[in-house]
Amino acid sequence: MTENMIVAPGSCFSELAKSSWNALKGKWGITIGSLFIAFCILAAAQYIPVLGLFSGILLFPLTVGTTLLLLRVIRDEQPLDIGIIFQPFDQYLRYIWAYIRLFIFCLLWTLLLIIPGIIAGIRYSMTIYIMLDDPQCSVKDAMTESSAIMYGHKWQFFGYSILLSLIFFFGILCTLGIGLFWLAPWAGSFMASFYESVRRRPEIPADADPEAVPESEPPRDDPQAD
């Protein structure tokens, strides 16, 4: 028995794709420029002896910064500037701990089987967004909230990720890589829009287990249901 699907208002792929693309109008320059700078820093860090091996975790707040930028883009918040991608460094240890905790949880589930590991990754995929929205929220609480708001949206998220990957592949292939400059901001904005849609999901009863598999009621027109 699979998890019941909960579809939040405005959360279908075409609506999210359109809204995220429209949100980038007039902001392509600052968005592409900021993401390019972040990419260059992350790429250059790979060549630092010894430290390059840990650059992914050490510079994780920079990745969080790009998420913050794209979240502000789809919310049409001002001002937008390159400095936004460096703001998460103000809470450096908090985001490093988030990286470590998420990695450990997903790894432990993956050690059981690949599928549980993927499900865990999806379940906690909104953790960073929640932490950005609430600077006082602990990593543990953010993961718990992510698990709650992703209830009923895991298959939706998985399907959208597959579609985005295919668009990326063919987009980059057909444009000889040039399309990456537009696809990367759009994909990031898409995921930020997805977060906006699921955080306004229909309320789940307070006493319900977010990860419990709900029982399906038999159709009322089934003569065997009575």
Salt bridges, closest charged atoms under 4 A:
GLU3 OE1 - LYS154 NZ 3.08
ASP76 OD1 - LYS27 NZ 2.88
GLU77 OE1 - ARG72 NE 3.50
ASP133 OD1 - ARG75 NH1 2.74
GLU196 OE2 - ARG75 NH2 2.82
GLU196 OE2 - ARG199 NE 2.63
GLU211 OE1 - ARG123 NE 3.21
GLU211 OE1 - LYS154 NZ 3.35
